[in-house]
Amino acid sequence: MAVYRHFAETARRPSPEEVAARAAVPAAEVPAAYARLRAQRVLVLEDDGVSIRMAPPFSGVPTQHVAVAAGKRYFANCAWDVFGIIAAMGGTGAVESRCEQTLEPLRLPIEPGGPPASDWRFHCAVPAAHWWDDIVLT
Amino acid sequence: MLFFRSEERVRQWCAGAGVPVRPLVRLDQLWGLAVAWYATRLRPDSRRPQPEEMRRIFAGLGLEGPFWDPRADSF
C-alpha cells in the first residue's frame, strides 16, 4: 500500500527509502516486499532492481497516457491503465492520450458513469494469456 | 494497449505494424475493465483479479473468446 499511496499522493514513483518510511519498516526489507508484489503482478521494477517502472495503473516513468485527477497529472502504463487511474482515484477526472495511428490527441472527461460515447477504440495486440510474458511491451 | 480514433485506424496501424487485428473494445467496455481492475487499488485489501474472476469480468462486458482467456494457448 505504501507504494500506491505514494503514487496517489505525489503522482511520482517512490524511492525505496520513501517506501520504507511510509510503511515504517527498515529499508532493508523493501526488496523482499517488492519481490512479493512482483509475484502478485502488481509491481514491475527497472533493470536496476530498485526503481519502480510500473505499479499498475501508475507508471513510474513518463508516457503518452496521462490521467488528470484530484488536481494532479499521473502517467499511466497504457490505455487501460489511464482509465484505471481515474477509477482508482474515485471515478472523476480526465484522460489525455492519442491515436497511435494518426497521433491525433485524445482528451476525454470521465464522470463516475464513465467516458462519453465515442468512436474511439481500445486495441491490445497481445492475448490475455500472454500479457505478463513482457508486461512493458503489452 | 493503445487508443485509436476509429476501427479503421486500428486496421491501418495493425497492417503497418504487421500484427493481427485483435478484438476491438469500446470505451465504455474499457471503463468497465478499469473499474473492475483498479477501483479498489488504493484500499488495503486490494488484489489483482485471478483467472476465473478475469473470465467473468470479460464475459460480463461482452469480451469473450480465446483472446480474452487468461489461460488459453491458441488465439
Backbone of each chain as ProteinMPNN parsed JSONL, in Angstrom:
{"seq_chain_A": "MAVYRHFAETARRPSPEEVAARAAVPAAEVPAAYARLRAQRVLVLEDDGVSIRMAPPFSGVPTQHVAVAAGKRYFANCAWDVFGIIAAMGGTGAVESRCEQTLEPLRLPIEPGGPPASDWRFHCAVPAAHWWDDIVLT", "coords_chain_A": {"N_chain_A": [[0.818, -1.208, 0.0], [2.038, 1.198, 0.611], [3.497, 1.938, -1.619], [1.505, 2.448, -3.551], [-0.004, 4.431, -2.286], [1.876, 6.463, -2.216], [2.239, 7.029, -4.961], [-0.397, 7.919, -5.527], [-0.629, 10.186, -3.93], [1.491, 11.845, -4.67], [1.959, 11.674, -7.396], [4.228, 10.615, -8.512], [6.895, 8.129, -8.691], [7.887, 6.298, -5.771], [10.988, 6.308, -3.915], [13.002, 3.564, -2.657], [13.635, 4.254, -0.03], [11.646, 6.075, 0.612], [9.413, 4.433, 0.484], [9.991, 2.698, 2.608], [9.882, 4.498, 4.746], [7.193, 5.295, 4.678], [5.93, 2.865, 5.171], [6.898, 2.306, 7.602], [9.035, 0.535, 8.078], [12.247, -1.135, 8.151], [14.604, -0.065, 5.663], [15.967, -2.126, 4.512], [14.159, -4.15, 4.254], [12.624, -3.624, 2.086], [13.329, -4.597, -0.585], [12.541, -7.342, -0.473], [9.83, -7.06, -0.062], [9.13, -5.828, -2.457], [9.648, -7.964, -4.182], [7.64, -9.749, -3.457], [5.39, -8.306, -4.248], [5.845, -8.197, -6.973], [5.528, -10.87, -7.634], [2.835, -11.07, -7.262], [1.979, -9.719, -9.403], [1.635, -6.936, -9.334], [3.558, -5.053, -9.388], [6.339, -3.74, -11.144], [9.762, -3.628, -11.7], [12.559, -1.482, -12.644], [15.552, -2.277, -14.547], [17.545, -1.851, -12.704], [16.682, -2.933, -10.385], [15.618, -1.621, -8.192], [14.238, 0.714, -8.782], [10.951, 1.768, -9.466], [9.145, 0.742, -12.194], [6.54, 0.177, -13.017], [3.562, 0.365, -11.235], [0.884, -0.848, -11.504], [-2.244, 0.826, -11.781], [-0.417, 2.898, -12.16], [2.392, 4.589, -13.652], [5.887, 4.572, -13.395], [7.463, 6.057, -14.981], [7.543, 8.704, -17.487], [4.861, 8.712, -19.872], [2.765, 8.462, -22.853], [0.213, 8.495, -21.962], [-1.924, 10.159, -19.892], [-3.485, 10.71, -16.84], [-5.753, 12.892, -15.356], [-6.513, 13.891, -12.239], [-7.89, 14.721, -9.069], [-6.536, 17.132, -8.988], [-3.999, 16.57, -9.887], [-1.519, 15.302, -12.237], [-1.111, 12.257, -13.644], [1.045, 9.742, -14.856], [0.279, 6.947, -16.884], [0.503, 3.388, -17.562], [-0.584, 2.411, -19.908], [-3.337, 2.413, -22.292], [-5.5, 1.17, -21.025], [-4.753, 1.407, -18.329], [-4.761, 4.167, -17.965], [-7.406, 4.865, -17.821], [-7.787, 3.339, -15.578], [-6.428, 4.655, -13.51], [-8.07, 6.871, -13.093], [-10.341, 5.502, -12.208], [-9.317, 4.37, -9.841], [-8.843, 6.649, -8.4], [-11.269, 7.61, -7.658], [-13.126, 7.964, -9.691], [-13.665, 10.229, -11.177], [-12.439, 12.611, -13.482], [-10.005, 13.319, -15.993], [-8.812, 12.172, -19.164], [-5.882, 12.059, -21.071], [-4.473, 11.327, -24.13], [-3.554, 9.666, -27.148], [-4.28, 8.94, -30.63], [-2.835, 6.092, -31.868], [-2.248, 5.624, -34.518], [-2.644, 8.02, -36.031], [-1.767, 10.005, -34.399], [-3.472, 11.881, -33.435], [-4.699, 13.942, -30.856], [-6.222, 12.697, -27.868], [-8.686, 13.657, -25.698], [-10.528, 13.249, -22.936], [-13.261, 13.766, -20.817], [-13.98, 12.23, -17.717], [-16.642, 10.949, -16.03], [-18.356, 9.713, -13.054], [-19.942, 7.695, -14.179], [-18.477, 6.897, -16.321], [-16.713, 7.301, -19.506], [-17.75, 9.653, -22.139], [-19.958, 8.713, -24.896], [-18.344, 7.457, -27.816], [-16.409, 7.175, -30.858], [-13.87, 6.305, -30.614], [-11.489, 3.673, -30.115], [-10.179, 0.928, -28.195], [-7.318, -1.075, -28.405], [-5.606, -4.089, -28.073], [-2.709, -5.772, -28.73], [-1.719, -8.11, -27.726], [-2.647, -11.315, -26.607], [-4.674, -12.175, -23.707], [-3.595, -14.275, -22.165], [-0.924, -13.93, -22.405], [-0.112, -11.503, -21.448], [1.592, -10.965, -19.298], [3.979, -12.019, -20.134], [5.728, -10.202, -21.213], [5.27, -7.529, -19.79], [5.774, -4.822, -20.039], [6.014, -4.446, -22.795], [3.427, -5.28, -23.523]], "CA_chain_A": [[0.0, 0.0, 0.0], [2.884, 2.387, 0.683], [3.843, 2.311, -2.99], [0.335, 3.031, -4.218], [-0.331, 5.703, -1.615], [2.847, 7.467, -2.651], [1.857, 7.434, -6.315], [-1.657, 8.669, -5.497], [-0.477, 11.48, -3.268], [2.55, 12.684, -5.245], [1.991, 11.491, -8.849], [5.542, 10.127, -8.954], [7.252, 6.878, -8.034], [8.667, 6.469, -4.546], [12.263, 5.609, -3.762], [12.903, 2.55, -1.595], [13.661, 4.911, 1.276], [10.317, 6.649, 0.851], [8.515, 3.308, 0.779], [10.299, 2.242, 3.97], [9.391, 5.489, 5.701], [5.726, 5.224, 4.711], [5.492, 1.596, 5.751], [7.519, 2.198, 8.935], [9.846, -0.683, 8.138], [13.631, -0.87, 7.729], [14.794, -0.04, 4.209], [16.478, -3.432, 4.083], [13.046, -5.061, 3.994], [11.888, -3.209, 0.89], [13.49, -5.504, -1.747], [11.723, -8.551, -0.322], [8.437, -6.655, -0.281], [8.995, -5.638, -3.902], [9.6, -9.291, -4.824], [6.292, -10.299, -3.224], [4.444, -7.568, -5.096], [6.088, -8.634, -8.353], [4.918, -12.19, -7.782], [1.385, -10.857, -7.344], [1.763, -8.968, -10.636], [1.186, -5.573, -9.071], [4.734, -4.175, -9.376], [7.406, -4.066, -12.092], [10.933, -2.793, -11.424], [13.532, -1.256, -13.708], [16.647, -3.239, -14.515], [18.408, -1.648, -11.535], [16.154, -3.728, -9.29], [15.091, -0.815, -7.078], [13.36, 1.779, -9.275], [9.656, 1.231, -9.878], [8.722, 1.066, -13.563], [5.081, 0.113, -13.067], [2.729, -0.106, -10.122], [-0.365, -0.65, -12.253], [-2.219, 1.5, -13.077], [0.523, 4.013, -12.206], [3.677, 4.394, -14.305], [6.999, 5.274, -12.755], [8.175, 6.854, -15.989], [6.595, 9.427, -18.351], [4.293, 8.012, -21.013], [1.807, 9.265, -23.635], [-1.103, 8.368, -21.326], [-1.955, 10.981, -18.676], [-4.765, 10.832, -16.131], [-5.835, 14.103, -14.545], [-7.468, 13.618, -11.162], [-7.555, 15.301, -7.767], [-5.596, 18.245, -9.163], [-2.66, 16.096, -10.264], [-1.367, 14.636, -13.524], [-0.474, 10.955, -13.418], [1.381, 8.931, -16.022], [-0.242, 5.576, -16.844], [1.293, 2.455, -18.369], [-1.217, 2.068, -21.179], [-4.681, 2.968, -22.448], [-6.338, 0.587, -19.962], [-4.366, 1.941, -17.025], [-5.078, 5.591, -17.797], [-8.757, 4.808, -17.254], [-7.676, 2.73, -14.26], [-6.054, 5.662, -12.506], [-9.289, 7.629, -12.77], [-11.178, 4.617, -11.385], [-8.704, 4.239, -8.513], [-8.862, 7.942, -7.705], [-12.633, 7.994, -7.309], [-14.036, 7.866, -10.828], [-13.87, 11.503, -11.872], [-11.19, 13.231, -13.917], [-9.867, 13.454, -17.439], [-7.783, 11.336, -19.781], [-5.192, 12.631, -22.221], [-3.643, 10.344, -24.811], [-3.523, 9.954, -28.583], [-4.472, 7.842, -31.572], [-1.492, 5.6, -32.191], [-2.04, 5.66, -35.96], [-2.595, 9.384, -36.581], [-1.241, 10.883, -33.339], [-4.499, 12.84, -33.037], [-4.846, 13.92, -29.395], [-7.465, 12.252, -27.223], [-8.947, 14.313, -24.409], [-11.842, 12.752, -22.522], [-13.679, 13.912, -19.427], [-14.521, 10.994, -17.154], [-17.569, 11.118, -14.91], [-18.468, 8.416, -12.364], [-20.546, 6.694, -15.063], [-17.547, 6.528, -17.374], [-16.453, 8.307, -20.55], [-18.865, 9.878, -23.058], [-19.992, 7.849, -26.086], [-17.252, 7.857, -28.698], [-15.966, 6.2, -31.857], [-12.526, 5.843, -30.281], [-11.409, 2.27, -29.755], [-9.019, 0.382, -27.489], [-6.83, -2.286, -29.057], [-4.468, -4.746, -27.437], [-2.162, -6.729, -29.695], [-1.258, -9.326, -27.046], [-3.743, -12.036, -25.938], [-4.651, -12.088, -22.243], [-2.747, -15.305, -21.564], [0.494, -13.577, -22.558], [0.14, -10.124, -21.035], [2.732, -10.824, -18.379], [5.237, -12.513, -20.712], [6.531, -8.968, -21.259], [4.199, -6.595, -19.471], [6.115, -3.484, -20.548], [5.619, -4.461, -24.204], [1.968, -5.348, -23.573]], "C_chain_A": [[0.854, 1.261, 0.0], [3.24, 2.877, -0.718], [2.678, 3.03, -3.655], [-0.083, 4.358, -3.594], [0.601, 6.808, -2.073], [2.508, 7.962, -4.059], [0.62, 8.328, -6.274], [-1.465, 10.072, -4.938], [0.517, 12.406, -3.963], [2.591, 12.652, -6.767], [3.391, 11.173, -9.355], [5.903, 8.869, -8.169], [8.055, 7.161, -6.759], [10.031, 5.801, -4.663], [12.082, 4.513, -2.712], [12.888, 3.172, -0.195], [12.297, 5.516, 1.613], [9.29, 5.557, 1.169], [8.732, 2.833, 2.214], [9.738, 3.205, 5.006], [7.868, 5.421, 5.809], [5.229, 3.969, 5.423], [6.03, 1.386, 7.157], [8.24, 0.868, 9.101], [11.276, -0.316, 7.765], [13.768, -0.928, 6.208], [15.276, -1.389, 3.68], [15.358, -4.425, 3.77], [12.318, -4.756, 2.686], [12.101, -4.164, -0.29], [12.645, -6.769, -1.65], [10.243, -8.231, -0.536], [8.178, -6.437, -1.767], [8.872, -6.987, -4.609], [8.224, -9.918, -4.635], [5.265, -9.611, -4.124], [4.616, -7.955, -6.559], [5.428, -9.99, -8.597], [3.397, -12.091, -7.885], [0.996, -10.063, -8.594], [1.148, -7.591, -10.376], [2.366, -4.614, -8.986], [5.749, -4.677, -10.399], [8.55, -3.086, -11.842], [11.751, -2.558, -12.688], [14.664, -2.283, -13.571], [17.563, -3.056, -13.311], [17.893, -2.381, -10.291], [15.582, -2.942, -8.128], [14.116, 0.272, -7.535], [12.072, 1.171, -9.809], [9.326, 1.7, -11.297], [7.199, 1.138, -13.638], [4.539, -0.337, -11.715], [1.309, 0.074, -10.638], [-1.545, -0.212, -11.372], [-1.175, 2.616, -13.211], [1.811, 3.619, -12.935], [4.743, 5.187, -13.561], [7.776, 6.141, -13.705], [7.147, 7.578, -16.866], [6.14, 8.569, -19.533], [3.349, 8.958, -21.764], [0.415, 9.29, -23.003], [-1.1, 9.111, -19.991], [-3.376, 11.005, -18.112], [-4.702, 12.091, -15.272], [-6.917, 13.869, -13.499], [-6.961, 14.266, -9.882], [-6.489, 16.383, -7.894], [-4.194, 17.836, -9.558], [-2.705, 15.426, -11.631], [-0.524, 13.374, -13.319], [-0.142, 10.299, -14.752], [0.861, 7.51, -15.809], [0.571, 4.703, -17.789], [0.737, 2.231, -19.762], [-2.612, 2.678, -21.206], [-5.629, 2.437, -21.371], [-6.029, 1.27, -18.629], [-4.69, 3.426, -16.865], [-6.532, 5.741, -17.334], [-8.695, 4.279, -15.811], [-7.283, 3.713, -13.177], [-7.267, 6.484, -12.105], [-10.203, 6.785, -11.872], [-10.631, 4.517, -9.964], [-8.83, 5.518, -7.702], [-10.28, 8.446, -7.442], [-13.606, 8.071, -8.456], [-14.304, 9.144, -11.582], [-12.516, 12.096, -12.255], [-11.181, 13.4, -15.414], [-8.712, 12.585, -17.908], [-7.195, 12.069, -20.968], [-4.306, 11.546, -22.826], [-3.647, 10.698, -26.295], [-3.925, 8.716, -29.368], [-3.095, 7.37, -32.022], [-1.207, 5.645, -33.686], [-1.827, 7.077, -36.475], [-1.947, 10.39, -35.641], [-2.224, 11.996, -32.971], [-4.674, 12.786, -31.519], [-6.214, 13.395, -28.974], [-7.577, 12.976, -25.888], [-10.376, 13.987, -24.018], [-12.124, 13.137, -21.076], [-14.252, 12.582, -18.944], [-15.387, 11.356, -15.95], [-17.714, 9.757, -14.219], [-19.114, 7.328, -13.219], [-19.64, 6.276, -16.204], [-17.354, 7.632, -18.403], [-17.693, 8.54, -21.405], [-18.812, 8.898, -24.228], [-19.0, 8.371, -27.119], [-16.973, 6.771, -29.72], [-14.538, 5.719, -31.586], [-12.581, 4.383, -29.844], [-10.112, 1.973, -29.012], [-8.616, -0.892, -28.204], [-5.594, -2.793, -28.328], [-3.969, -5.83, -28.371], [-1.825, -8.074, -29.052], [-2.434, -10.013, -26.349], [-3.558, -12.073, -24.417], [-3.699, -13.096, -21.604], [-1.267, -14.933, -21.601], [0.82, -12.158, -22.102], [1.392, -9.987, -20.18], [3.995, -11.514, -18.886], [6.222, -11.363, -20.807], [5.548, -7.829, -21.038], [4.526, -5.176, -19.958], [5.738, -3.388, -22.022], [4.102, -4.474, -24.333], [1.36, -3.963, -23.382]], "O_chain_A": [[0.446, 2.284, -0.549], [3.281, 4.081, -0.971], [2.852, 4.094, -4.25], [-0.468, 5.291, -4.298], [0.179, 7.943, -2.292], [2.492, 9.167, -4.315], [0.592, 9.378, -6.916], [-2.069, 11.03, -5.421], [0.399, 13.627, -3.856], [3.206, 13.528, -7.376], [3.702, 11.438, -10.516], [5.311, 8.575, -7.131], [8.802, 8.137, -6.684], [10.202, 4.845, -5.419], [11.11, 4.535, -1.958], [12.211, 2.678, 0.707], [11.855, 5.472, 2.761], [8.414, 5.74, 2.014], [7.773, 2.594, 2.948], [9.186, 2.783, 6.022], [7.319, 5.482, 6.909], [4.25, 4.0, 6.168], [5.674, 0.418, 7.829], [8.087, 0.173, 10.106], [11.498, 0.713, 7.127], [13.123, -1.744, 5.55], [15.015, -1.742, 2.529], [15.588, -5.428, 3.095], [11.488, -5.546, 2.236], [11.124, -4.516, -0.95], [12.09, -7.217, -2.653], [9.502, -9.025, -1.114], [7.126, -6.819, -2.279], [8.075, -7.13, -5.536], [7.698, -10.549, -5.552], [4.385, -10.26, -4.689], [3.637, -8.033, -7.301], [4.838, -10.219, -9.653], [2.754, -12.927, -8.519], [-0.181, -9.772, -8.81], [0.261, -7.144, -11.103], [2.198, -3.474, -8.554], [5.992, -5.879, -10.512], [8.341, -1.875, -11.78], [11.662, -3.307, -13.661], [14.717, -3.049, -12.609], [18.278, -3.982, -12.927], [18.579, -2.443, -9.271], [15.103, -3.539, -7.164], [13.261, 0.703, -6.76], [12.103, 0.17, -10.524], [9.239, 2.899, -11.563], [6.641, 2.051, -14.247], [5.018, -1.311, -11.134], [0.616, 1.019, -10.264], [-1.805, -0.821, -10.335], [-1.063, 3.219, -14.278], [2.263, 2.478, -12.851], [4.52, 6.327, -13.153], [8.661, 6.887, -13.285], [6.008, 7.126, -16.981], [6.918, 7.809, -20.111], [3.157, 10.106, -21.363], [-0.462, 10.023, -23.46], [-0.369, 8.744, -19.071], [-4.338, 11.287, -18.827], [-3.728, 12.324, -14.557], [-8.087, 13.675, -13.83], [-5.756, 14.347, -9.645], [-5.641, 16.534, -7.015], [-3.287, 18.669, -9.564], [-3.765, 15.036, -12.121], [0.623, 13.436, -12.876], [-0.961, 10.303, -15.672], [0.977, 6.942, -14.723], [1.239, 5.2, -18.696], [1.476, 1.903, -20.69], [-3.02, 3.368, -20.272], [-6.469, 3.181, -20.864], [-6.938, 1.66, -17.895], [-4.875, 3.896, -15.743], [-6.85, 6.636, -16.55], [-9.45, 4.717, -14.944], [-7.756, 3.614, -12.045], [-7.475, 6.763, -10.924], [-10.768, 7.288, -10.901], [-11.39, 4.574, -8.997], [-8.914, 5.482, -6.475], [-10.461, 9.596, -7.042], [-14.806, 8.229, -8.23], [-15.089, 9.15, -12.53], [-11.572, 12.086, -11.464], [-12.226, 13.6, -16.034], [-7.773, 12.301, -17.165], [-7.927, 12.636, -21.779], [-3.499, 10.927, -22.134], [-3.73, 11.87, -26.663], [-3.913, 7.599, -28.85], [-2.287, 8.164, -32.503], [-0.045, 5.699, -34.088], [-0.921, 7.312, -37.275], [-1.617, 11.503, -36.049], [-1.858, 12.945, -32.277], [-4.786, 11.699, -30.952], [-7.221, 13.626, -29.643], [-6.673, 12.913, -25.055], [-11.322, 14.4, -24.689], [-11.309, 12.862, -20.196], [-14.937, 11.89, -19.697], [-14.928, 11.979, -14.992], [-17.242, 8.75, -14.747], [-18.853, 6.145, -12.998], [-19.996, 5.388, -16.979], [-17.784, 8.766, -18.193], [-18.602, 7.709, -21.402], [-17.764, 8.324, -24.521], [-18.837, 9.581, -27.277], [-17.259, 5.596, -29.488], [-14.054, 4.815, -32.268], [-13.574, 3.919, -29.285], [-9.101, 2.657, -29.173], [-9.469, -1.7, -28.571], [-4.674, -2.038, -28.012], [-4.731, -6.715, -28.761], [-1.662, -9.071, -29.755], [-3.15, -9.37, -25.581], [-2.437, -12.01, -23.912], [-3.062, -12.787, -20.597], [-0.452, -15.544, -20.91], [1.922, -11.668, -22.35], [2.153, -9.028, -20.314], [4.984, -11.594, -18.158], [7.408, -11.525, -20.517], [5.051, -7.236, -21.996], [3.61, -4.411, -20.26], [5.204, -2.368, -22.46], [3.547, -3.756, -25.165], [0.138, -3.818, -23.394]]}, "seq_chain_B": "MLFFRSEERVRQWCAGAGVPVRPLVRLDQLWGLAVAWYATRLRPDSRRPQPEEMRRIFAGLGLEGPFWDPRADSF", "coords_chain_B": {"N_chain_B": [[-1.26, -1.812, -25.387], [-3.451, 0.315, -26.613], [-4.889, 3.468, -27.757], [-7.174, 4.278, -30.419], [-8.441, 6.34, -33.051], [-10.58, 5.371, -34.507], [-12.175, 2.36, -35.743], [-11.182, 1.88, -38.277], [-8.698, 3.163, -38.172], [-7.404, 1.468, -36.401], [-7.151, -0.843, -37.974], [-5.48, 0.119, -39.991], [-3.157, 0.707, -38.54], [-2.446, -1.821, -37.532], [-1.909, -3.181, -39.914], [0.327, -1.788, -40.794], [2.087, -2.277, -38.709], [2.315, -4.947, -38.806], [0.862, -6.743, -37.262], [-1.778, -8.884, -36.028], [-5.243, -7.912, -36.289], [-6.86, -7.488, -33.374], [-9.612, -8.279, -31.069], [-11.794, -5.509, -30.935], [-12.32, -2.879, -28.617], [-14.816, -1.001, -27.082], [-15.003, 2.307, -25.581], [-16.675, 2.428, -23.35], [-16.701, -0.209, -22.569], [-13.991, -0.477, -21.94], [-13.856, 1.235, -19.778], [-15.343, -0.262, -17.966], [-13.577, -2.425, -17.605], [-11.46, -1.058, -16.401], [-12.578, -0.161, -14.0], [-13.22, -2.622, -12.811], [-10.686, -3.718, -12.454], [-9.223, -1.781, -11.056], [-10.626, -0.06, -9.274], [-10.553, -0.504, -6.542], [-7.903, -0.31, -5.935], [-6.412, 1.346, -4.25], [-7.053, 0.559, -1.761], [-6.453, -1.244, 1.302], [-7.083, -4.0, 1.129], [-6.94, -4.635, -1.501], [-6.59, -6.554, -4.509], [-5.238, -8.197, -7.382], [-7.395, -9.347, -10.003], [-8.052, -12.855, -10.209], [-7.539, -15.679, -12.515], [-10.109, -17.017, -13.074], [-11.902, -15.124, -12.163], [-11.184, -13.055, -13.828], [-12.098, -14.053, -16.285], [-14.878, -13.946, -15.84], [-15.269, -11.21, -15.537], [-14.505, -10.255, -18.076], [-16.402, -11.593, -19.693], [-18.756, -10.49, -18.71], [-18.635, -8.006, -19.759], [-18.975, -8.435, -22.36], [-16.763, -9.41, -23.647], [-15.483, -11.982, -25.031], [-14.153, -15.243, -25.934], [-11.149, -16.882, -27.21], [-9.065, -14.975, -27.193], [-9.438, -13.43, -24.927], [-9.155, -15.201, -22.893], [-7.469, -15.96, -20.018], [-5.968, -18.207, -19.764], [-5.72, -19.468, -22.168], [-4.21, -21.242, -24.905], [-4.221, -20.938, -27.573], [-5.0, -18.738, -30.25]], "CA_chain_B": [[-2.64, -1.409, -25.132], [-3.406, 1.65, -27.217], [-6.115, 4.093, -28.253], [-7.252, 4.62, -31.837], [-9.555, 7.242, -33.323], [-11.693, 4.622, -35.089], [-11.826, 0.988, -36.104], [-10.346, 1.938, -39.47], [-7.323, 3.499, -37.746], [-6.816, 0.251, -35.83], [-6.765, -1.731, -39.077], [-4.317, 0.712, -40.655], [-1.981, 0.556, -37.672], [-2.082, -3.233, -37.485], [-1.291, -3.533, -41.198], [1.662, -1.196, -40.825], [2.934, -2.877, -37.681], [2.437, -6.379, -39.058], [0.259, -7.528, -36.185], [-3.187, -9.159, -36.31], [-6.263, -7.078, -35.652], [-7.46, -8.2, -32.247], [-10.962, -7.768, -30.775], [-11.82, -4.076, -30.628], [-13.005, -2.607, -27.351], [-15.387, 0.351, -26.966], [-14.515, 2.98, -24.377], [-17.488, 2.066, -22.185], [-16.182, -1.513, -22.125], [-12.69, -0.24, -21.308], [-14.132, 1.785, -18.452], [-15.73, -1.404, -17.13], [-12.353, -3.136, -17.243], [-10.68, -0.222, -15.485], [-13.241, -0.182, -12.688], [-13.077, -3.961, -12.245], [-9.287, -3.982, -12.076], [-8.495, -0.775, -10.277], [-11.406, 0.831, -8.402], [-10.172, -0.711, -5.135], [-6.448, -0.465, -5.866], [-5.822, 2.12, -3.155], [-7.529, 0.021, -0.484], [-5.508, -2.254, 1.823], [-7.426, -5.38, 0.76], [-6.978, -4.745, -2.956], [-5.79, -7.605, -5.147], [-5.475, -8.327, -8.816], [-8.309, -10.459, -10.278], [-7.486, -14.146, -10.56], [-8.006, -16.062, -13.858], [-11.555, -17.26, -13.218], [-12.556, -13.824, -11.981], [-10.938, -12.306, -15.067], [-13.037, -14.546, -17.305], [-16.222, -13.426, -15.541], [-15.272, -9.765, -15.827], [-14.504, -10.092, -19.535], [-17.69, -12.038, -20.237], [-19.775, -9.534, -18.301], [-18.507, -6.824, -20.617], [-19.129, -8.864, -23.749], [-15.442, -9.714, -24.209], [-15.37, -13.431, -24.923], [-13.345, -15.881, -26.963], [-9.812, -17.27, -26.761], [-8.174, -13.836, -26.952], [-9.636, -12.923, -23.563], [-8.997, -16.283, -21.925], [-6.136, -15.809, -19.446], [-5.228, -19.484, -19.772], [-5.777, -20.07, -23.492], [-2.917, -21.413, -25.571], [-4.367, -20.71, -29.006], [-5.722, -17.49, -30.448]], "C_chain_B": [[-2.777, 0.066, -25.483], [-4.803, 2.15, -27.583], [-6.005, 4.347, -29.76], [-8.523, 5.419, -32.081], [-10.791, 6.523, -33.854], [-11.232, 3.193, -35.386], [-10.931, 0.964, -37.341], [-8.898, 2.269, -39.121], [-6.641, 2.29, -37.089], [-6.302, -0.651, -36.948], [-5.523, -1.195, -39.804], [-3.05, 0.493, -39.827], [-1.503, -0.896, -37.644], [-1.394, -3.669, -38.784], [0.134, -3.001, -41.261], [2.624, -1.856, -39.859], [3.121, -4.373, -37.89], [1.896, -7.234, -37.93], [-1.202, -7.78, -36.523], [-4.098, -8.143, -35.641], [-6.954, -7.924, -34.581], [-8.86, -7.646, -31.989], [-10.913, -6.304, -30.344], [-12.71, -3.82, -29.418], [-13.505, -1.162, -27.363], [-14.909, 0.988, -25.659], [-15.387, 2.683, -23.158], [-17.086, 0.691, -21.657], [-14.837, -1.346, -21.41], [-12.874, 0.354, -19.913], [-14.555, 0.671, -17.483], [-14.52, -2.214, -16.693], [-11.559, -2.357, -16.197], [-11.273, -0.241, -14.08], [-13.045, -1.547, -12.025], [-11.668, -4.209, -11.732], [-8.797, -3.041, -10.971], [-9.304, 0.066, -9.298], [-11.024, 0.679, -6.935], [-8.662, -0.712, -4.932], [-5.818, 0.294, -4.703], [-6.31, 1.648, -1.785], [-6.587, -1.088, -0.009], [-5.815, -3.672, 1.372], [-7.462, -5.594, -0.751], [-6.135, -5.918, -3.446], [-6.167, -7.669, -6.611], [-6.447, -9.481, -9.056], [-7.569, -11.722, -10.682], [-8.123, -14.64, -11.872], [-9.504, -16.29, -14.004], [-12.344, -15.97, -13.08], [-12.372, -12.963, -13.233], [-11.912, -12.735, -16.152], [-14.431, -13.964, -17.094], [-16.321, -11.94, -15.866], [-15.348, -9.538, -17.336], [-15.871, -10.453, -20.12], [-18.798, -11.049, -19.907], [-19.763, -8.27, -19.132], [-18.639, -7.177, -22.094], [-17.815, -9.183, -24.428], [-15.187, -11.207, -24.01], [-14.544, -13.988, -26.081], [-11.936, -16.11, -26.452], [-8.898, -16.081, -26.455], [-8.254, -13.371, -25.504], [-9.482, -13.989, -22.5], [-7.588, -16.219, -21.337], [-5.327, -17.096, -19.425], [-5.248, -20.15, -21.146], [-4.371, -20.24, -24.065], [-3.036, -21.338, -27.081], [-5.277, -19.512, -29.205], [-6.175, -17.346, -31.901]], "O_chain_B": [[-2.297, 0.944, -24.767], [-5.755, 1.378, -27.702], [-4.925, 4.592, -30.298], [-9.542, 5.215, -31.421], [-11.913, 6.997, -33.678], [-10.047, 2.874, -35.288], [-10.031, 0.132, -37.445], [-7.974, 1.712, -39.714], [-5.429, 2.119, -37.217], [-5.182, -1.157, -36.892], [-4.634, -1.958, -40.181], [-2.001, 0.137, -40.363], [-0.304, -1.165, -37.722], [-0.425, -4.426, -38.759], [1.04, -3.691, -41.728], [3.816, -1.986, -40.138], [3.965, -4.999, -37.249], [2.407, -8.323, -37.668], [-1.815, -6.98, -37.231], [-3.784, -7.59, -34.587], [-7.556, -8.954, -34.881], [-9.261, -6.661, -32.609], [-10.102, -5.913, -29.505], [-13.733, -4.48, -29.235], [-12.745, -0.227, -27.614], [-14.466, 0.292, -24.746], [-14.883, 2.687, -22.035], [-17.122, 0.447, -20.451], [-14.58, -1.998, -20.397], [-12.139, 0.018, -18.985], [-14.16, 0.674, -16.317], [-14.441, -2.643, -15.542], [-11.052, -2.929, -15.232], [-10.545, -0.328, -13.091], [-12.743, -1.629, -10.834], [-11.483, -4.84, -10.692], [-8.058, -3.446, -10.074], [-8.716, 0.845, -8.548], [-11.154, 1.628, -6.162], [-8.189, -1.081, -3.858], [-4.76, -0.111, -4.222], [-6.011, 2.272, -0.767], [-5.992, -1.79, -0.827], [-4.896, -4.481, 1.243], [-7.959, -6.616, -1.225], [-5.095, -6.234, -2.866], [-7.252, -7.257, -7.021], [-6.345, -10.506, -8.381], [-6.577, -11.666, -11.409], [-9.134, -14.088, -12.304], [-10.109, -15.807, -14.961], [-13.328, -15.749, -13.786], [-13.279, -12.24, -13.644], [-12.484, -11.9, -16.853], [-15.087, -13.542, -18.046], [-17.327, -11.474, -16.4], [-16.149, -8.735, -17.814], [-16.424, -9.715, -20.936], [-19.679, -10.799, -20.73], [-20.759, -7.549, -19.203], [-18.441, -6.332, -22.967], [-17.748, -9.224, -25.656], [-14.732, -11.635, -22.949], [-14.276, -13.3, -27.066], [-11.561, -15.603, -25.395], [-8.053, -16.162, -25.564], [-7.248, -12.964, -24.923], [-9.662, -13.706, -21.315], [-6.61, -16.401, -22.063], [-4.139, -17.082, -19.106], [-4.827, -21.3, -21.269], [-3.462, -19.475, -23.745], [-2.081, -21.635, -27.799], [-6.208, -19.291, -28.432], [-6.803, -16.349, -32.257]]}, "name": "protein", "num_of_chains": 2, "seq": "MAVYRHFAETARRPSPEEVAARAAVPAAEVPAAYARLRAQRVLVLEDDGVSIRMAPPFSGVPTQHVAVAAGKRYFANCAWDVFGIIAAMGGTGAVESRCEQTLEPLRLPIEPGGPPASDWRFHCAVPAAHWWDDIVLTMLFFRSEERVRQWCAGAGVPVRPLVRLDQLWGLAVAWYATRLRPDSRRPQPEEMRRIFAGLGLEGPFWDPRADSF"}
